[in-house]
């Protein structure tokens, strides 16, 4: 089985268009990712707040323990604890992380034309690392202005499509095309 029918949009899509759901017989959700996202956007804010409250009730001890640890220890000690936690999580799921990393590398290589200036691309990444060293309080990412794997567009891995921005801004942008202020 390589395709599945989405109950929302009634389209037959490949299996990677569906999220995992252990309760279903085939292990996949009955809605594709796009329909699931649209379903989430239709959800009233009260329902979202109710879900957050229930999540807190179910995981109260764990959340409070993390908050207590963070408040009791200086931020650097908490960061060390978090790094150790992340290392252990990586160790347990290393195959997943390595696959994700290799897929990203392959996507970049596929999106880079032969005429692209590789030295300039590497220098942009080097500049981001230099900015991190100069100002350790702000982490910098190299962002693709037009995402490599967008919904309606696919960008290229070339210097004109790269920019250095703060990690916070990049994570907020996500995998969307940032067209700026449309009113200007």
Protein Blocks (a to p, Z undefined) as FASTA:
>chain_A
ZZdcdfklopacdfklpccdfkbmnopafbdfklmmmmmmmpcfklmmmmmmmmmmmmmm
mmmmmmmmmmmpcfklmmmmmmmmmmmmmmmmmmmmmmmmmmmmmmmmmmpcfklcfklm
mmmmmmmmmmmmmmmmbccddddfbafbdfkbccdddfklgccddfklmmmnmpadcebj
akZZ
